[in-house]
Amino acid sequence: MIILLTFVHVVVCLFLVVVVLLQSGKAADLAGAFGGMGSQTVFGPRGAASALSRATTVAAALFMVTSLSLSIMATRAGHGASSTILDKAAKPVPAQKGPAPAQVPVGESVPLQVQPSVDGKQLPTQTIPAPVVPSPDRPLPPKK
């Protein structure tokens, strides 16, 4: 439904632009620029509405209706999910339950399992040695 309404909205927008550009402006003659009472007056008598004028009114009304409808539908669609940026913020990961990993001395290597992929094709799992590197809380052991 929202896709159909968006399509109608875009078509109405394009139609409205074309209809507005096809209309002639009021007091477009040279006398209107200097305040003279040329062929049309600012608040003077107005002739019957032309087909372009009626088309503009209808297109503007449709534009307002589709805009409001899309706004309401977008608001209601997002109501079930989190509604603010603060609700979407990353939540802390709970502490991992289970045994603590074994402490490996710095400089040693530990087996690490990886599953490589090439061009989206998964290859078999491989075990490779990964060296344990020093960190601020675990510096290198003294050399002997």
Backbone as CSV, one residue per row, in Angstrom:
resi,resn,N_x,N_y,N_z,CA_x,CA_y,CA_z,C_x,C_y,C_z
1,MET,0.820,-1.195,0.000,0.000,0.000,0.000,0.864,1.259,0.000
2,ILE,1.923,1.222,0.792,2.779,2.413,0.880,3.529,2.643,-0.427
3,ILE,3.832,1.558,-1.153,4.523,1.713,-2.438,3.590,2.345,-3.463
4,LEU,2.338,1.907,-3.482,1.354,2.491,-4.402,1.125,3.967,-4.093
5,LEU,1.016,4.280,-2.817,0.797,5.672,-2.420,2.015,6.544,-2.761
6,THR,3.202,6.001,-2.611,4.412,6.748,-2.970,4.453,6.996,-4.473
7,PHE,4.082,5.990,-5.255,4.040,6.160,-6.714,3.037,7.241,-7.104
8,VAL,1.844,7.209,-6.522,0.822,8.233,-6.811,1.334,9.608,-6.401
9,HIS,2.013,9.692,-5.274,2.548,10.963,-4.789,3.556,11.544,-5.775
10,VAL,4.459,10.713,-6.283,5.471,11.190,-7.239,4.811,11.650,-8.533
11,VAL,3.819,10.906,-9.020,3.119,11.300,-10.249,2.393,12.628,-10.036
12,VAL,1.741,12.785,-8.906,1.041,14.046,-8.611,2.042,15.199,-8.527
13,CYS,3.197,14.971,-7.924,4.224,16.022,-7.832,4.671,16.470,-9.219
14,LEU,4.962,15.504,-10.094,5.393,15.857,-11.447,4.294,16.590,-12.206
15,PHE,3.049,16.141,-12.067,1.925,16.803,-12.721,1.755,18.231,-12.205
16,LEU,1.902,18.405,-10.910,1.763,19.739,-10.316,2.844,20.687,-10.832
17,VAL,4.059,20.204,-10.951,5.142,21.043,-11.476,4.838,21.471,-12.906
18,VAL,4.398,20.531,-13.742,4.106,20.854,-15.144,2.955,21.846,-15.244
19,VAL,1.891,21.641,-14.479,0.727,22.526,-14.559,1.071,23.940,-14.091
20,VAL,1.864,24.053,-13.047,2.235,25.382,-12.547,3.128,26.097,-13.562
21,LEU,4.030,25.360,-14.188,4.916,26.004,-15.165,4.181,26.409,-16.444
22,LEU,3.084,25.769,-16.771,2.328,26.115,-17.981,1.469,27.359,-17.810
23,GLN,1.186,27.765,-16.598,0.316,28.917,-16.378,1.057,30.216,-16.646
24,SER,0.309,31.200,-17.095,0.906,32.524,-17.288,0.759,33.301,-15.983
25,GLY,1.749,34.110,-15.685,1.720,34.879,-14.456,0.727,36.023,-14.522
26,LYS,0.337,36.546,-13.379,-0.582,37.676,-13.327,0.231,38.964,-13.462
27,ALA,-0.289,39.898,-14.200,0.357,41.196,-14.431,1.754,41.005,-14.982
28,ALA,1.854,40.199,-16.005,3.160,39.897,-16.572,3.607,40.963,-17.568
29,ASP,2.757,41.924,-17.876,3.149,42.943,-18.844,4.016,44.013,-18.181
30,LEU,4.550,44.914,-18.958,5.486,45.918,-18.468,4.812,46.918,-17.526
31,ALA,3.555,47.215,-17.724,2.854,48.182,-16.870,2.710,47.643,-15.457
32,GLY,2.606,46.329,-15.281,2.477,45.746,-13.952,3.744,45.916,-13.122
33,ALA,4.889,46.043,-13.771,6.145,46.203,-13.045,6.227,47.577,-12.389
34,PHE,5.553,48.593,-12.966,5.635,49.950,-12.434,4.367,50.373,-11.707
35,GLY,3.507,49.421,-11.368,2.319,49.751,-10.602,1.152,50.207,-11.440
36,GLY,1.269,50.182,-12.725,0.177,50.617,-13.600,-0.946,49.591,-13.615
37,MET,-2.113,50.001,-14.007,-3.250,49.096,-14.095,-3.306,48.549,-15.506
38,GLY,-2.514,47.579,-15.762,-2.442,46.992,-17.098,-3.658,46.139,-17.380
39,SER,-3.432,45.008,-17.971,-4.541,44.162,-18.367,-5.201,43.480,-17.176
40,GLN,-4.474,43.322,-16.079,-5.024,42.678,-14.889,-4.704,43.533,-13.675
41,THR,-5.542,43.505,-12.697,-5.286,44.244,-11.467,-5.022,43.260,-10.348
42,VAL,-4.396,43.756,-9.295,-4.014,42.867,-8.212,-5.241,42.303,-7.511
43,PHE,-6.157,43.145,-7.080,-7.352,42.682,-6.387,-8.610,42.929,-7.201
44,GLY,-8.446,43.102,-8.463,-9.586,43.446,-9.318,-10.415,42.236,-9.685
45,PRO,-11.310,42.422,-10.642,-12.187,41.328,-11.034,-11.380,40.163,-11.603
46,ARG,-11.914,38.996,-11.343,-11.204,37.805,-11.773,-12.134,37.027,-12.688
47,GLY,-11.588,36.584,-13.780,-12.390,35.828,-14.728,-12.644,34.418,-14.227
48,ALA,-13.356,33.662,-15.037,-13.644,32.271,-14.684,-12.338,31.485,-14.614
49,ALA,-12.320,30.513,-13.736,-11.116,29.716,-13.567,-10.880,28.888,-14.819
50,SER,-9.653,28.912,-15.285,-9.322,28.151,-16.481,-9.118,26.683,-16.111
51,ALA,-8.947,25.854,-17.125,-8.721,24.421,-16.891,-7.400,24.202,-16.154
52,LEU,-6.397,25.014,-16.485,-5.103,24.880,-15.792,-5.225,25.278,-14.326
53,SER,-6.011,26.282,-14.049,-6.199,26.711,-12.663,-6.915,25.635,-11.847
54,ARG,-7.942,25.014,-12.435,-8.635,23.937,-11.729,-7.737,22.713,-11.549
55,ALA,-6.935,22.409,-12.574,-6.014,21.271,-12.479,-4.973,21.512,-11.389
56,THR,-4.535,22.760,-11.252,-3.577,23.096,-10.192,-4.200,22.895,-8.822
57,THR,-5.448,23.322,-8.662,-6.126,23.165,-7.380,-6.297,21.696,-7.018
58,VAL,-6.710,20.887,-7.980,-6.901,19.457,-7.734,-5.564,18.786,-7.423
59,ALA,-4.532,19.115,-8.187,-3.215,18.514,-7.959,-2.652,18.920,-6.596
60,ALA,-2.870,20.174,-6.202,-2.376,20.618,-4.894,-3.105,19.889,-3.765
61,ALA,-4.410,19.693,-3.924,-5.171,18.962,-2.900,-4.704,17.507,-2.817
62,LEU,-4.502,16.856,-3.975,-3.997,15.473,-3.970,-2.600,15.391,-3.356
63,PHE,-1.779,16.393,-3.644,-0.431,16.427,-3.065,-0.491,16.478,-1.539
64,MET,-1.370,17.318,-1.009,-1.504,17.421,0.447,-2.023,16.119,1.051
65,VAL,-3.005,15.501,0.419,-3.578,14.255,0.937,-2.541,13.130,0.926
66,THR,-1.813,12.985,-0.195,-0.810,11.915,-0.257,0.341,12.184,0.701
67,SER,0.727,13.441,0.865,1.791,13.767,1.817,1.397,13.402,3.241
68,LEU,0.208,13.796,3.650,-0.262,13.475,4.999,-0.418,11.965,5.190
69,SER,-0.943,11.286,4.164,-1.123,9.833,4.265,0.212,9.118,4.407
70,LEU,1.192,9.512,3.607,2.525,8.891,3.705,3.157,9.163,5.070
71,SER,2.959,10.364,5.580,3.511,10.701,6.892,2.887,9.850,7.995
72,ILE,1.580,9.701,7.948,0.884,8.897,8.965,1.290,7.436,8.860
73,MET,1.362,6.918,7.634,1.741,5.508,7.453,3.174,5.252,7.912
74,ALA,4.079,6.183,7.660,5.467,6.009,8.089,5.578,6.057,9.604
75,THR,4.781,6.905,10.243,4.809,6.992,11.700,4.264,5.724,12.330
76,ARG,3.186,5.211,11.788,2.599,3.989,12.347,3.462,2.769,12.082
77,ALA,4.166,2.734,10.967,5.015,1.589,10.638,6.193,1.505,11.606
78,GLY,6.706,2.623,12.050,7.845,2.629,12.959,7.452,2.542,14.417
79,HIS,6.133,2.477,14.716,5.680,2.487,16.106,6.042,1.203,16.834
80,GLY,6.010,0.057,16.151,6.291,-1.212,16.814,7.762,-1.365,17.177
81,ALA,8.644,-0.807,16.378,10.076,-0.902,16.641,10.475,0.189,17.633
82,SER,11.736,0.208,17.981,12.202,1.262,18.881,12.046,2.596,18.172
83,SER,11.566,3.598,18.896,11.162,4.827,18.247,12.164,5.975,18.383
84,THR,13.160,5.858,19.228,14.120,6.935,19.364,15.529,6.418,19.147
85,ILE,16.423,7.329,18.929,17.817,6.960,18.719,18.393,6.353,19.996
86,LEU,17.970,6.868,21.135,18.488,6.336,22.393,18.042,4.895,22.611
87,ASP,16.853,4.542,22.125,16.397,3.157,22.238,17.201,2.231,21.347
88,LYS,17.717,2.774,20.249,18.474,1.966,19.304,19.950,1.848,19.676
89,ALA,20.394,2.544,20.723,21.803,2.516,21.111,22.221,1.097,21.473
90,ALA,23.499,0.834,21.282,24.012,-0.514,21.557,23.864,-0.824,23.037
91,LYS,23.274,-1.953,23.297,23.090,-2.375,24.677,24.310,-3.190,25.088
92,PRO,24.725,-3.104,26.348,25.911,-3.854,26.768,25.685,-5.356,26.647
93,VAL,26.727,-6.044,26.237,26.663,-7.489,26.080,26.769,-8.120,27.464
94,PRO,25.871,-9.034,27.802,25.962,-9.658,29.118,27.238,-10.489,29.241
95,ALA,27.678,-10.638,30.469,28.917,-11.386,30.713,28.743,-12.823,30.253
96,GLN,29.809,-13.353,29.666,29.766,-14.709,29.145,29.811,-15.698,30.299
97,LYS,28.887,-16.638,30.285,28.846,-17.633,31.341,29.613,-18.864,30.880
98,GLY,30.274,-19.484,31.787,31.038,-20.681,31.456,32.442,-20.576,32.019
99,PRO,33.265,-21.566,31.746,34.615,-21.545,32.300,35.457,-20.449,31.655
100,ALA,36.366,-19.911,32.429,37.274,-18.883,31.932,38.286,-19.534,30.989
101,PRO,38.705,-18.822,29.940,39.684,-19.403,29.028,41.029,-19.605,29.741
102,ALA,41.744,-20.601,29.281,43.045,-20.901,29.892,44.029,-19.782,29.579
103,GLN,44.849,-19.465,30.550,45.849,-18.426,30.370,47.035,-18.998,29.598
104,VAL,47.364,-18.367,28.485,48.500,-18.794,27.676,49.580,-17.737,27.824
105,PRO,50.824,-18.157,28.066,51.896,-17.175,28.216,52.096,-16.356,26.941
106,VAL,52.519,-15.110,27.135,52.788,-14.235,26.005,53.978,-14.800,25.244
107,GLY,53.888,-14.773,23.925,54.953,-15.299,23.079,54.649,-16.699,22.582
108,GLU,53.770,-17.402,23.240,53.362,-18.739,22.795,52.307,-18.577,21.690
109,SER,51.855,-19.697,21.133,50.793,-19.623,20.135,49.642,-20.528,20.554
110,VAL,48.455,-20.159,20.133,47.257,-20.923,20.449,46.599,-21.334,19.140
111,PRO,45.899,-22.472,19.118,45.206,-22.857,17.889,43.952,-22.004,17.694
112,LEU,43.739,-21.602,16.478,42.602,-20.756,16.138,41.903,-21.363,14.933
113,GLN,40.592,-21.569,15.024,39.840,-22.159,13.917,39.214,-21.051,13.077
114,VAL,39.433,-21.131,11.769,38.883,-20.150,10.835,38.210,-20.888,9.690
115,GLN,37.209,-20.226,9.088,36.565,-20.789,7.912,36.665,-19.754,6.797
116,PRO,37.648,-19.915,5.899,37.832,-18.928,4.833,36.754,-19.063,3.760
117,SER,36.565,-17.974,3.015,35.640,-18.003,1.880,36.298,-17.266,0.724
118,VAL,36.101,-17.791,-0.476,36.641,-17.182,-1.687,35.485,-16.980,-2.647
119,ASP,35.273,-15.731,-3.053,34.181,-15.380,-3.969,32.829,-15.871,-3.459
120,GLY,32.603,-15.785,-2.163,31.341,-16.190,-1.565,31.216,-17.689,-1.333
121,LYS,32.213,-18.459,-1.717,32.171,-19.911,-1.537,32.911,-20.264,-0.251
122,GLN,32.232,-20.959,0.661,32.824,-21.327,1.945,33.777,-22.499,1.760
123,LEU,34.969,-22.363,2.299,35.960,-23.430,2.272,35.916,-24.166,3.601
124,PRO,36.554,-25.355,3.690,36.524,-26.095,4.957,37.236,-25.346,6.083
125,THR,36.808,-25.637,7.314,37.398,-25.012,8.497,38.842,-25.470,8.648
126,GLN,39.717,-24.515,8.972,41.139,-24.807,9.156,41.562,-24.340,10.533
127,THR,42.565,-25.014,11.098,43.137,-24.614,12.382,44.520,-24.039,12.103
128,ILE,44.742,-22.797,12.554,46.038,-22.146,12.349,46.579,-21.707,13.697
129,PRO,47.930,-21.650,13.841,48.495,-21.149,15.096,48.454,-19.620,15.120
130,ALA,48.007,-19.061,16.241,47.959,-17.614,16.402,48.850,-17.230,17.575
131,PRO,49.849,-16.368,17.349,50.738,-15.980,18.452,50.018,-15.080,19.451
132,VAL,50.341,-15.253,20.721,49.791,-14.412,21.777,50.695,-13.197,21.883
133,VAL,50.115,-12.013,21.696,50.903,-10.778,21.698,50.744,-10.077,23.042
134,PRO,51.740,-9.264,23.404,51.648,-8.559,24.686,50.580,-7.475,24.646
135,SER,50.006,-7.205,25.817,49.048,-6.125,25.973,49.432,-5.359,27.233
136,PRO,48.827,-4.209,27.485,49.205,-3.442,28.674,49.020,-4.224,29.976
137,ASP,48.021,-5.074,30.025,47.823,-5.822,31.270,48.637,-7.119,31.310
138,ARG,49.209,-7.547,30.171,50.051,-8.751,30.124,51.306,-8.429,29.342
139,PRO,52.325,-7.855,29.970,53.559,-7.493,29.231,54.372,-8.747,28.912
140,LEU,55.387,-8.561,28.071,56.296,-9.647,27.723,57.018,-10.163,28.964
141,PRO,57.229,-11.467,29.051,57.993,-11.983,30.193,59.464,-11.589,30.054
142,PRO,60.165,-11.515,31.185,61.583,-11.154,31.120,62.372,-12.247,30.391
143,LYS,63.347,-11.810,29.599,64.171,-12.767,28.850,65.148,-13.436,29.802
144,LYS,65.430,-14.717,29.542,66.335,-15.482,30.398,67.699,-15.598,29.796
